Amino acid sequence: MSYAAVYDAWKQDPEAFWMQAAEAISWERKPSKALFDARAPIYEWFSDGLLNTCYNAVDRHVEAGRGDQVAIIHDSPITGTIARITYAELQERVARLAGALRAQGVEKGDRVIIYMPMVPEALEAMLAVTRLGAIHSVVFGGFAARELAVRIDDAAPRAIIAASCGLEPGRVVPYKPLMDEAIAMAAHKPDFCVILQREQAPATLTEGRDLDWHAFQQGAAAAECVAVEGNHPAYILYTSGTTGQPKGVVRHTAGHLVALNWTMKNIYNVEPGEVFWAASDVGWVVGHSYICYGPLTHGNTTIVFEGKPVGTPDAGTFWRVISEHKVRSFFTAPTAFRAVKREDPAGEFVKKYDLSSLGQVYLAGERADPDTILWAETQLKVPVIDHWWQTETGYPIAAIPLGLERLPVRLGSPGVPMPGFDVRVLGEDGSELPPGELGAIAIRTPLPPGCLPTLWNAEARFRSAYLETFPGYYETGDAGYRDEDGYLYIMARTDDVINVAGHRLSTGAMEEVLASHPDVAECAVIGVADKLKGQLPLGLVCLNAGCERAAEEVVAECVALVRERIGPVAAFRKACVVERLPKTRSGKILRATMAAIADGVEYKIPATIDDPAILDEIEAALGALGYPAG
């Protein structure tokens, strides 16, 4: 069926569409209906069904005779090791770990925090927790102790599962001291902790609280899967909140599995048995959806990658992994491709590897500028698809669904809305805007299965954060427009739309122009306060490796380019060259933090920042331009 036919089938009868999709996963008791709306605008899906996440991701494939298929490939260029785990081996490992957790008192409804690097045991821990009907909350490995403490107090976990350390290029990050400090800071104390010892930095265990990963499993009876209700939480994933208090996004079991399973073939265009690789981290939503649950539920082989796009050892790492493991569909962040492009603009490393297995590439995390997409398409000779989604939705809102139809890619657009998402562009008064006009992007409720039904222990906050600005809609927090054919264009976060002398302008549109300059590897545009015009745009650009031109020359060309393509209305007069941009560990550029530095206002260093030292470099660069003014 074509995309239009499938989307129309959903719109005509959402109940029938999702009940049919639900047939593709395994139930202990099938649901009586799809949507439960008695508490609207708080909606649930498949609430009265009974099922288990781990059974769907592991056991059913073994029972179907596919136990010998590789489930997980662990590829760690940092340690120089590769390991493969079959579905049968994964079932045995997860059942034993779940049994050991059960023997320590973990049961249905309990929370377990997981604080681990990119090792297969991270996925085993997630699956073991869901096997018991318990609820996991994965916290990015190496997160600061204070941030971990906040999550411990909010989730109130019975246990914490952690590794002794994580590995970064050229350094070891001990996790255990951070965990110990977090527990000391937190009001809630876990009953016990399980520590996976890594040889690079073994940890000292706290007697009476800490258990060794291997030792505590010895003699444990394997645990069977515990069936839970469709609306039982599978996990809590904390995302940054504007108040500084993280928001605990809840994911209900049934809708999560139904939606992710549907996306694997229809969006990402992979068949069971093929290799799918999301180069992300289990601490982020991409890792939950597309390293762990999506590929495994669909019966794919998934890759757990412990490395970086450059430096482990070079800009050819991605291509080596794709070639060696016969990756069919690849998912990464635009910032990763920009890093590779900066080191290898001519694609010399691409030529070294056989990439014939690769069918398509998907990008997400922040806007993929057209220049990056064109570079990747030229080098890889496969469709490169920008697509758009959020931690809250758990899977794509808009994409080019290659498993349905190879719709044309429109540069600058993440594609068209996926079934379940009725996307509108609204003005400040909530009225729908015509094609081409910039506004707030909102989704008519109910959101589809797999999206957040609420926030953990914070329903009032869920309503105020997402549902009250535009009644009847979920507020995405993104700004953009749609064209006459329904393609969406995500131009900025709502708070990144700047107001220059009464003109609402997208920083994303200006970044698109800057990124097209041949010497620019990466860029960001922020709005800085101006007494006359309210705000003015300021560009920060990183140059390609090997660029020997004077920074002033490149900046002058960048300013001219924006004024030529967007016009004088943009009032784009200033830019500077920086060595690097501040980012979160998942690759999002910290524009709001840079704007705060430029405006001279107090700001909190984001907990997710990759390297806080970059902010000193940005402060120096902005200071040289005269910011903060006065």
C-alpha positions in Angstrom: 0.0 0.0 0.0 1.1 3.6 -0.7 1.8 6.0 2.1 -1.3 8.0 1.3 -3.5 4.9 1.4 -2.1 3.8 4.8 -2.3 7.3 6.3 -5.9 7.6 5.1 -6.8 4.1 6.5 -5.6 5.3 9.9 -7.5 8.6 9.6 -10.7 6.8 8.5 -10.7 4.2 11.3 -7.9 4.6 13.9 -9.4 1.9 16.1 -9.2 -0.7 13.3 -5.8 0.5 12.2 -4.2 0.0 15.6 -6.0 -3.2 16.4 -4.6 -4.7 13.2 -1.1 -3.4 14.1 -1.5 -5.1 17.5 -1.9 -8.5 15.8 1.8 -8.4 15.0 2.9 -8.8 18.6 2.3 -11.6 21.1 -0.4 -11.3 23.8 -1.3 -13.5 26.8 -4.7 -11.9 26.5 -5.7 -9.7 23.6 -7.2 -6.3 24.3 -10.9 -5.7 23.8 -10.3 -2.4 22.0 -7.5 -0.1 21.1 -8.3 3.4 22.6 -9.4 3.9 26.2 -10.6 7.5 26.5 -12.7 7.6 29.7 -10.2 10.0 31.3 -9.6 12.2 28.2 -7.4 14.2 27.6 -5.5 11.4 29.4 -5.6 8.6 26.9 -4.4 5.0 27.1 -4.1 2.2 24.5 -4.8 -1.6 24.7 -5.3 -1.2 28.5 -7.0 -4.5 29.2 -4.6 -6.6 27.2 -2.0 -8.8 29.0 1.5 -9.2 27.6 5.2 -9.0 28.5 7.9 -6.8 26.9 10.7 -9.2 27.3 8.7 -12.1 25.9 8.0 -10.1 22.8 11.6 -9.0 22.4 13.3 -12.3 23.1 11.4 -15.5 24.0 8.9 -15.5 21.1 11.8 -15.5 18.6 13.4 -18.5 20.3 10.1 -20.3 20.4 9.6 -19.6 16.7 12.9 -21.5 16.0 15.1 -18.5 15.5 17.2 -18.9 18.7 20.5 -19.2 16.7 20.0 -15.8 15.0 22.3 -13.2 16.4 20.3 -10.7 18.5 23.0 -8.4 19.7 26.4 -7.4 18.2 28.6 -5.5 20.6 31.2 -3.6 18.7 33.7 -1.6 20.8 36.5 0.1 18.9 37.6 1.5 22.3 38.4 -1.9 23.6 39.1 -3.5 20.2 36.5 -6.2 20.8 33.5 -7.6 19.0 31.0 -10.0 20.6 27.8 -11.7 19.3 24.9 -12.9 21.4 22.2 -15.1 19.8 18.5 -14.9 20.8 18.8 -18.2 22.7 21.8 -16.9 24.6 20.1 -13.6 25.3 17.0 -15.5 26.7 19.2 -17.5 29.0 21.2 -14.5 30.2 18.1 -12.3 30.8 16.1 -15.1 32.5 18.9 -15.7 34.9 19.5 -12.0 35.7 15.8 -11.6 36.2 15.7 -14.6 38.6 18.6 -13.1 40.6 16.8 -9.7 40.8 13.6 -11.5 41.9 15.5 -13.3 44.6 16.5 -9.9 45.9 12.9 -8.8 46.1 12.3 -7.1 42.8 8.7 -7.6 41.6 6.0 -6.2 39.3 5.7 -2.4 39.7 9.1 -1.9 41.4 11.5 0.6 39.8 15.1 -0.2 38.9 17.5 2.5 37.8 20.1 1.4 35.2 23.3 3.4 35.0 25.5 1.7 32.4 27.7 2.3 29.3 27.3 0.8 25.9 27.7 -2.9 26.7 25.3 -5.7 26.1 24.6 -6.0 29.8 22.8 -2.7 29.6 20.2 -4.3 27.3 20.1 -7.4 29.4 19.3 -5.3 32.5 16.5 -3.5 30.7 15.0 -6.7 29.4 15.4 -8.5 32.8 13.5 -5.7 34.6 10.6 -5.8 32.1 10.6 -9.6 32.3 9.6 -9.2 35.9 7.0 -6.6 35.2 9.2 -4.0 37.0 9.8 -0.6 35.6 13.3 0.6 34.5 14.7 4.1 34.3 17.9 4.2 32.4 20.1 7.2 33.3 22.9 8.1 30.9 26.1 6.5 32.2 28.4 9.1 33.7 25.6 11.6 34.4 26.5 13.9 37.3 25.8 12.7 40.8 23.3 15.5 41.5 21.3 14.6 38.4 21.3 10.9 39.3 20.2 11.8 42.9 17.2 13.8 41.6 16.2 10.8 39.5 16.6 8.4 42.4 14.3 10.5 44.5 11.7 10.8 41.8 11.6 7.2 40.7 12.3 5.7 44.2 14.0 2.6 42.9 14.2 -0.7 44.8 17.6 -1.3 43.1 20.3 0.3 40.9 22.2 -1.6 38.3 25.4 0.0 37.3 28.8 -0.6 35.7 32.1 0.2 37.5 33.0 2.5 34.6 32.4 3.8 31.1 35.0 4.3 28.4 35.6 7.4 26.3 38.4 7.8 23.7 41.5 8.2 25.7 39.9 8.1 29.2 38.1 6.0 31.7 35.0 7.4 33.5 34.5 5.7 36.9 30.7 5.4 37.4 30.7 3.8 40.9 31.9 7.0 42.8 29.2 9.0 41.0 26.6 6.4 42.0 27.8 6.4 45.6 27.7 10.2 45.8 24.2 10.3 44.3 22.9 7.7 46.8 24.4 9.8 49.6 22.7 12.9 48.3 19.3 11.3 47.7 16.6 11.1 50.3 15.5 7.7 48.9 17.9 4.8 49.4 17.8 1.7 47.1 17.7 -1.7 48.8 20.7 -2.9 46.9 22.9 -2.2 43.9 24.3 -4.6 41.3 27.7 -3.6 39.8 29.1 -4.9 36.6 32.9 -4.8 37.1 34.9 -3.7 34.1 38.6 -4.4 34.0 39.5 -0.9 33.1 38.4 0.4 36.5 37.1 -2.2 39.0 35.0 -0.7 41.8 35.2 -1.2 45.6 31.8 -2.7 46.6 29.9 -1.4 49.6 29.3 -4.3 52.0 25.7 -5.0 52.7 24.4 -3.0 49.7 26.4 -3.8 46.6 26.3 -7.1 44.7 28.7 -8.3 42.0 26.9 -8.7 38.6 28.2 -12.3 38.1 28.4 -13.5 41.7 24.8 -12.6 42.6 23.4 -14.6 39.7 25.1 -17.8 40.6 22.5 -20.4 41.6 19.6 -18.1 40.7 16.6 -19.8 39.2 15.6 -18.5 35.8 12.6 -16.2 35.9 9.6 -16.6 33.6 7.9 -13.6 32.0 5.3 -11.8 34.1 2.3 -10.7 32.0 1.3 -7.1 32.7 -1.6 -5.0 31.7 -1.3 -3.0 28.4 -1.3 0.2 30.4 1.4 -0.9 32.8 4.6 1.2 32.6 7.5 -0.4 30.9 9.9 2.4 31.7 10.4 6.0 32.9 12.8 8.1 30.9 13.8 11.5 32.3 14.1 14.4 29.9 15.2 17.9 30.8 12.6 20.2 32.3 12.5 24.0 32.0 12.2 24.3 35.8 15.4 22.3 36.3 13.3 19.4 37.6 13.5 16.5 35.0 10.3 15.2 33.5 9.8 11.5 33.8 8.3 10.4 30.5 6.2 7.2 31.0 6.0 4.5 28.3 3.1 2.1 28.6 3.9 -1.6 27.7 1.4 -2.4 24.9 1.3 0.7 22.8 5.1 0.9 23.0 5.6 -2.6 21.5 2.8 -2.2 18.9 4.1 1.1 17.6 7.8 0.3 17.5 7.2 -3.0 15.8 5.1 -1.2 13.1 7.9 1.3 12.5 10.7 -1.3 11.8 9.3 -2.4 8.5 7.1 0.5 7.4 9.5 3.3 8.2 13.0 1.8 8.5 12.5 -0.8 5.8 14.0 -3.8 7.5 12.8 -7.4 7.5 13.2 -9.7 10.6 16.8 -11.2 10.6 18.4 -8.1 9.0 20.9 -5.9 10.8 19.7 -2.6 12.2 22.1 -0.1 13.7 21.2 3.0 15.7 24.4 4.7 16.7 23.1 6.2 19.9 23.2 5.4 23.6 20.8 3.4 25.8 20.6 6.5 28.0 18.6 8.3 25.3 15.2 7.6 23.8 16.8 6.4 20.5 18.6 3.8 22.5 15.4 2.6 24.2 13.4 2.5 21.0 15.9 1.6 18.3 18.9 -0.1 20.0 16.8 -2.3 22.3 13.0 -2.7 22.0 12.2 -1.9 18.3 14.8 -4.1 16.6 14.5 -7.0 19.1 10.7 -7.0 19.1 10.8 -7.1 15.3 13.4 -9.9 15.2 16.3 -7.9 13.9 19.9 -8.0 14.9 20.9 -4.9 16.7 24.3 -3.3 17.2 25.5 -1.9 20.6 28.4 0.4 19.6 30.9 1.7 22.1 32.8 4.3 20.1 32.6 7.7 18.4 32.0 8.7 14.8 35.6 10.1 14.7 38.7 9.2 16.8 37.9 5.5 17.4 40.2 5.3 15.5 39.3 7.6 12.6 36.5 9.0 10.4 35.9 5.6 8.8 34.5 3.9 11.9 30.8 4.1 10.8 31.7 2.6 7.4 33.8 -0.2 9.0 30.9 -1.2 11.2 28.3 -1.1 8.4 30.6 -3.2 6.1 31.7 -5.7 8.7 28.3 -6.4 10.2 26.2 -6.1 6.9 24.0 -3.3 8.3 20.8 -2.8 6.3 19.4 0.3 7.9 21.5 2.9 9.8 20.3 5.6 12.2 22.5 8.4 13.6 22.4 12.1 14.4 23.2 14.9 12.0 25.9 16.1 14.3 27.7 12.7 13.9 27.8 13.1 10.1 28.9 16.7 10.4 31.9 15.4 12.6 32.7 12.8 10.0 32.3 15.3 7.1 34.6 17.8 8.9 37.4 15.2 9.2 36.8 13.6 5.7 35.0 16.1 3.4 36.0 14.2 0.3 34.8 10.9 1.7 38.1 9.1 1.3 37.3 6.7 4.1 34.0 5.7 2.5 35.9 4.3 -0.5 37.7 1.8 1.7 34.6 -0.2 2.6 32.0 -2.4 1.0 28.7 -0.7 1.9 26.6 -2.8 -0.5 24.4 -4.1 2.4 23.2 -0.6 3.3 19.8 0.3 2.0 19.1 3.6 3.8 20.2 6.1 6.4 18.0 7.9 8.9 19.0 11.1 10.8 17.3 12.5 13.9 18.2 14.5 17.0 18.1 17.9 15.5 17.6 19.4 12.1 19.7 17.9 9.4 20.8 20.8 7.2 20.5 20.1 3.4 24.3 20.3 3.0 24.9 17.4 5.3 22.2 15.3 3.7 23.6 16.0 0.2 27.1 15.1 1.3 25.9 11.8 2.8 23.8 10.9 -0.2 26.8 11.7 -2.5 29.1 9.5 -0.5 26.8 6.6 0.4 24.6 6.5 -2.7 21.5 5.5 -0.7 18.5 7.5 0.5 19.4 9.7 3.5 16.2 10.6 5.4 15.9 13.3 8.0 13.0 12.4 10.3 11.5 14.1 13.4 10.4 12.8 16.8 10.8 13.4 20.5 11.6 11.6 23.7 7.9 12.1 24.5 6.6 10.4 21.3 9.2 7.5 21.4 9.2 7.1 17.6 8.9 9.2 14.4 6.2 11.9 14.1 7.2 12.7 10.5 9.4 10.7 8.1 9.8 9.3 4.7 8.4 5.7 5.3 10.6 3.8 2.9 9.0 0.5 3.8 5.7 1.8 2.4 6.8 4.0 -0.4 9.9 5.9 -1.6 8.4 9.4 -1.5 10.6 12.2 -2.8 12.9 13.7 -0.2 12.6 17.5 0.2 15.7 19.0 1.6 15.0 20.8 4.9 12.0 18.7 5.6 11.8 15.5 7.8 9.0 14.3 5.6 5.3 13.7 6.1 3.3 12.8 9.2 3.2 9.1 10.2 -0.1 7.3 10.9 -1.4 8.3 14.3 -0.1 11.9 14.1 -2.5 14.6 13.0 0.0 17.5 12.8 -1.1 21.1 12.6 0.7 24.4 12.5 -0.9 26.9 14.8 -0.7 30.6 15.4 -0.4 32.1 18.9 -4.2 32.3 19.2 -4.5 28.6 18.3 -5.9 29.1 14.8 -4.5 26.9 12.0 -2.1 28.6 9.8 -1.9 28.3 6.0 0.9 26.4 4.2 4.2 28.2 4.3 3.5 30.2 7.4 5.7 29.7 10.5 3.9 28.7 13.7 3.8 26.3 16.6 3.7 22.7 15.6 1.0 20.8 17.5 -0.6 17.3 17.3 -4.3 16.7 17.7 -5.0 14.4 20.6 -5.2 11.5 21.3 -1.5 10.9 20.6 -1.0 7.4 19.1 0.1 4.3 20.9 3.6 4.4 22.3 3.6 8.1 23.0 3.7 9.3 26.6 0.3 9.0 28.4 1.5 11.1 31.3 4.6 12.0 33.4 5.7 9.9 36.3 3.8 11.0 39.4 3.1 14.4 37.8 -0.1 14.4 35.8 -0.8 18.1 36.6 2.6 18.9 35.1 1.9 16.7 32.1 -1.3 18.7 31.4 0.3 22.1 31.9 3.5 21.3 29.9 1.8 19.7 26.9 -2.0 20.1 26.8 -3.1 23.5 28.0 -1.5 25.9 25.5 -3.6 24.6 22.7 -6.7 22.7 24.1 -7.3 19.5 22.1 -3.6 19.4 21.0 -0.3 18.2 22.2 2.2 21.1 22.1 5.5 19.8 20.6 7.6 22.9 21.5 8.8 23.0 17.9 8.2 25.7 15.4 7.9 25.3 11.6 5.5 25.2 8.7 4.1 22.8 6.2 4.1 23.1 2.4 1.1 22.6 0.0 1.8 18.8 -0.2 1.8 18.3 3.6 5.6 18.0 4.1 6.7 19.4 7.4 9.6 21.8 8.0 10.9 22.0 11.6 12.8 25.2 11.8 13.5 25.6 15.5 12.4 25.0 19.0 9.6 27.5 19.7 11.9 29.4 22.0 14.6 29.6 19.2 12.3 31.6 16.9 13.6 35.1 17.3 11.8 38.4 17.0 13.7 41.0 15.0 11.9 44.3 14.9 8.6 42.5 14.9 9.5 39.9 12.3 9.4 36.3 13.6 12.4 34.6 12.1 13.7 31.0 12.2 17.2 30.5 13.4 17.1 27.2 11.5 16.6 28.9 8.2 19.8 31.0 8.8 21.7 27.9 9.9 20.7 26.2 6.7 22.3 29.1 4.7 25.5 29.1 6.8 25.9 25.3 6.5 25.9 25.7 2.7 29.2 27.6 2.8 31.9 25.2 1.5 34.2 25.9 4.4 31.6 25.5 7.2 31.5 22.2 8.9 28.9 23.1 11.5 27.1 26.1 12.8 24.5 27.6 15.1 22.5 30.8 15.1 21.3 32.3 18.3 19.2 35.4 19.1 20.9 38.0 21.3 19.2 41.0 23.0 19.2 44.3 21.1 17.8 47.6 22.5 16.6 48.8 19.1 15.3 45.7 17.4 14.5 43.4 20.4 16.7 40.6 19.1 19.4 40.2 16.5 20.8 36.9 15.1 24.4 35.9 15.8 26.1 33.1 14.0 28.8 30.7 15.3 30.6 28.6 12.8 33.1 25.7 12.9 35.4 25.3 9.8 36.2 22.1 8.0 39.4 20.4 9.0 42.3 21.7 6.8 40.6 25.0 6.0 43.4 27.5 5.8 41.4 30.6 5.0 41.3 33.6 7.4 38.4 33.4 9.8 37.4 37.0 9.0 37.1 36.2 5.3 34.8 33.2 5.9 32.7 35.3 8.4 32.3 38.1 5.8 31.1 35.6 3.2 28.7 34.0 5.7 27.1 37.3 6.5 26.8 38.1 2.8 25.2 34.7 2.1 22.5 35.1 4.7 21.7 38.6 3.6 21.5 37.4 0.0 19.3 34.4 0.6 17.1 35.6 3.5 17.3 39.3 2.9 18.0 42.4 5.0 15.0 41.6 7.2 17.1 39.0 8.9 19.5 41.8 10.2 22.3 39.2 10.1 25.5 41.2 10.6 27.7 39.3 13.1 29.3 35.8 13.2 32.4 34.3 14.6 34.5 31.2 14.1 34.8 28.8 17.0 36.7 25.6 17.3 33.6 23.6 18.6 30.0 24.1 19.7 28.6 23.1 23.1 26.4 20.1 22.8 24.5 17.5 24.8 25.9 14.0 24.9 23.2 13.1 22.3 24.5 15.8 19.9 22.0 18.6 20.4 23.6 22.1 20.2 23.0 24.2 23.4 21.7 27.3 21.7 19.8 28.6 24.7 23.0 28.4 26.9 25.0 30.3 24.3 22.3 33.0 24.1 22.3 33.3 27.9 26.1 33.9 27.8 25.7 36.5 25.0 23.0 38.3 26.9 24.9 38.2 30.2 22.2 36.5 32.1 22.6 33.7 34.7 22.4 30.2 33.4 22.7 26.7 34.7 25.3 24.5 33.0 23.1 21.7 31.5 23.5 18.3 33.1 23.6 16.8 29.6 26.5 18.9 28.3 29.3 16.8 26.7 32.2 19.0 27.9 31.6 22.1 30.1 35.0 23.5 29.2 33.6 24.5 25.8 31.5 27.2 27.5 34.7 29.0 28.4 35.7 29.0 24.8 32.3 30.3 23.7 32.4 33.0 26.4 35.8 34.2 25.1 34.6 34.2 21.4 31.5 36.1 22.3 33.5 38.5 24.5 35.7 39.3 21.5 32.6 40.4 19.7 31.5 42.6 22.5 29.0 40.3 24.2 27.5 40.7 26.7 26.9 44.3 25.5 27.5 47.1 28.1 
